[in-house]
Amino acid sequence: MSRTTQGGILLGSAVLFVIIWEIRSVLGIMAGVDIHPVIYGAATLGFVILVAIGLNLGLIRFSETADGSN
């Protein structure tokens, strides 16, 4: 994780936000579930912020190679 940049965390967080936000659209179209956009947006933003903080502090780690060695 030493090669993770602030820009990478920011870009990854933005992509995560869009993916989670689109889940709301899919639920509305496919399942007919209507979730209030302000509540869903706040919950999504809170989750993305927690993930970004975890990545920034090194609490969440991902293996850089397939065999698990860094």
Secondary structure as GFF3:
##gff-version 3
##sequence-region A 1 70
A	DSSP	alpha_helix	6	26	.	.	.	ID=ss1
A	DSSP	pi_helix	27	31	.	.	.	ID=ss2
A	DSSP	alpha_helix	37	57	.	.	.	ID=ss3
###
